[in-house]
Amino acid sequence: MSTYVFKAMDVLGQHAKGEVDAESKQSVADQLKAKGLIVVDIAEKGRAAKPIELPWAGRIKLGDLAILSRQLATMVSSGMTILRSLYVLEAQTENKKLCEELVLVRKDVEAGLPLSDAFERHPKTFNPLFIAMTRAGETGGLLEESLIRIADQLEKEESLRRQVKSAMAYPTVILVFAAAVMLGMVAFIVPVFAGVFEELGGAELPKMTQFTMVISDVVTGYWYLLILGTVGFAFAFAKWKKTPKGRGIWQRFLLRVPFKIGEIFQKVALARWSRTFSALMGAGVPLLQAIEITKQTAGNIVVEEAMDAVTTSVKAGGTIAAPLMESPVFPSMVGHMVKVGEETGALTTMLSKIGDFYEDQVAASVKALTSILEPVMIVIVGGIVGFIVISMYLPLFSVYDQIK
């Protein structure tokens, strides 16, 4: 028999903790349930192992927030209080970082704050969309429906991210492989040929050969500078992308990348925009607030600029569709569908259909991109390897001609 330390709460949300001698954790849980307590945590006394934590393991993903939102909606619909639901979520949430955030949210709710205000105090975890839809649900008495909408929205966004990552995975792997092959050849094979060329005499080498040998000398003699330069460039690029000017230049560049890549980024931006706008409108968020939140969560500077124009138009008594038709990132179909939605009072439905359409388009574009990039990547890798091989054999051909 072992001693177990437990934490629990009663139906009114009051805390209870203590120690129990029992055969197993299940036995402790049965005893607590028999007393009408809700189990929060049970651990064997003196044997709490410190978990191994990886630096990237505590990151809160969209999928974690979607699960949390859906679970919270289920508990609210079953009649549980918000406070009690948060206690249960604390106990069963596996992500440690999210669990810590829930503890802080629960303490804010205990202090008397509404759930949306408690979420708002943690903006790094809960974005404006999450907060606004929760607040709209609380105000309209439809918190369960709003939480389900949030979960649906987060799951759709996570699906879009996975599709983009899958589209970028193939070219990334091929380019890394090509770089590894090139570095291996110039670091180990080219120096062997360089020694052969020295033994053949001081004849002038072809320009291709000279260029390849210079690269080999840099890689073998100054490899540490290459590593420092690569790390420094990556750090500087990451910092530059976070600046307003750098972010605008980079995101506009992404929309113009060839081989259908720019089209995929455009369709992802449109799918996120329409899905977010639709979710906010469906949850009853005021129009101007919904436009502002859609702008904040757009993830693309061109879409943000279009939403600024929409805000100006709506404040002046104009339509949403007119500024969208003038924006380069929105196809005419989107503007016309939004216009029809405004005229018929079915804007939420139209936005949802736009989201469905572009999500399907992203999936189709990803498949098309793979078929386009495969031969392109093969040509790139073949060109790199072929250039190095030819540059090394050109002097040998010259020697052979002289012997003849």
Secondary structure as the mmCIF struct_conf table of DSSP 4:
data_model
#
loop_
_struct_conf.conf_type_id
_struct_conf.id
_struct_conf.beg_label_comp_id
_struct_conf.beg_label_asym_id
_struct_conf.beg_label_seq_id
_struct_conf.end_label_comp_id
_struct_conf.end_label_asym_id
_struct_conf.end_label_seq_id
STRN STRN1 SER A 2 MET A 9
TURN_TY1_P TURN_TY1_P1 VAL A 11 LEU A 12
STRN STRN2 HIS A 15 ALA A 22
BEND BEND1 GLU A 23 SER A 24
HELX_RH_AL_P HELX_RH_AL_P1 LYS A 25 ALA A 34
TURN_TY1_P TURN_TY1_P2 LYS A 35 GLY A 36
HELX_LH_PP_P HELX_LH_PP_P1 LEU A 37 LEU A 37
STRN STRN3 ILE A 38 GLU A 44
TURN_TY1_P TURN_TY1_P3 LYS A 45 GLY A 46
HELX_LH_PP_P HELX_LH_PP_P2 ALA A 49 ILE A 52
TURN_TY1_P TURN_TY1_P4 PRO A 55 GLY A 58
HELX_LH_PP_P HELX_LH_PP_P3 ARG A 59 LYS A 61
HELX_RH_AL_P HELX_RH_AL_P2 LEU A 62 SER A 77
TURN_TY1_P TURN_TY1_P5 SER A 78 GLY A 79
HELX_RH_AL_P HELX_RH_AL_P3 ILE A 82 GLN A 92
HELX_RH_AL_P HELX_RH_AL_P4 LYS A 96 GLU A 110
TURN_TY1_P TURN_TY1_P6 ALA A 111 GLY A 112
HELX_RH_AL_P HELX_RH_AL_P5 LEU A 115 GLU A 120
TURN_TY1_P TURN_TY1_P7 ARG A 121 ARG A 121
TURN_TY1_P TURN_TY1_P8 PRO A 123 THR A 125
BEND BEND2 PHE A 126 PHE A 126
HELX_RH_AL_P HELX_RH_AL_P6 PRO A 128 GLY A 140
TURN_TY1_P TURN_TY1_P9 GLY A 141 GLY A 141
HELX_RH_AL_P HELX_RH_AL_P7 LEU A 143 GLY A 184
HELX_RH_PI_P HELX_RH_PI_P1 MET A 185 ILE A 189
HELX_RH_AL_P HELX_RH_AL_P8 VAL A 190 GLU A 199
TURN_TY1_P TURN_TY1_P10 LEU A 200 LEU A 200
BEND BEND3 GLY A 202 GLY A 202
HELX_LH_PP_P HELX_LH_PP_P4 ALA A 203 PRO A 206
HELX_RH_AL_P HELX_RH_AL_P9 LYS A 207 GLY A 221
BEND BEND4 TYR A 222 TYR A 222
HELX_RH_AL_P HELX_RH_AL_P10 TRP A 223 LYS A 242
BEND BEND5 THR A 243 THR A 243
HELX_RH_AL_P HELX_RH_AL_P11 PRO A 244 LEU A 254
TURN_TY1_P TURN_TY1_P11 LEU A 255 ARG A 256
TURN_TY1_P TURN_TY1_P12 PRO A 258 LYS A 260
HELX_RH_AL_P HELX_RH_AL_P12 ILE A 261 GLY A 282
TURN_TY1_P TURN_TY1_P13 ALA A 283 GLY A 284
HELX_RH_AL_P HELX_RH_AL_P13 LEU A 287 GLN A 296
TURN_TY1_P TURN_TY1_P14 THR A 297 THR A 297
HELX_RH_AL_P HELX_RH_AL_P14 ILE A 301 LYS A 315
TURN_TY1_P TURN_TY1_P15 ALA A 316 GLY A 317
BEND BEND6 ILE A 320 ILE A 320
HELX_RH_AL_P HELX_RH_AL_P15 ALA A 321 GLU A 326
BEND BEND7 SER A 327 SER A 327
TURN_TY1_P TURN_TY1_P16 PRO A 328 VAL A 329
BEND BEND8 PHE A 330 PHE A 330
HELX_RH_AL_P HELX_RH_AL_P16 SER A 332 THR A 344
TURN_TY1_P TURN_TY1_P17 GLY A 345 GLY A 345
HELX_RH_AL_P HELX_RH_AL_P17 LEU A 347 ILE A 403
#
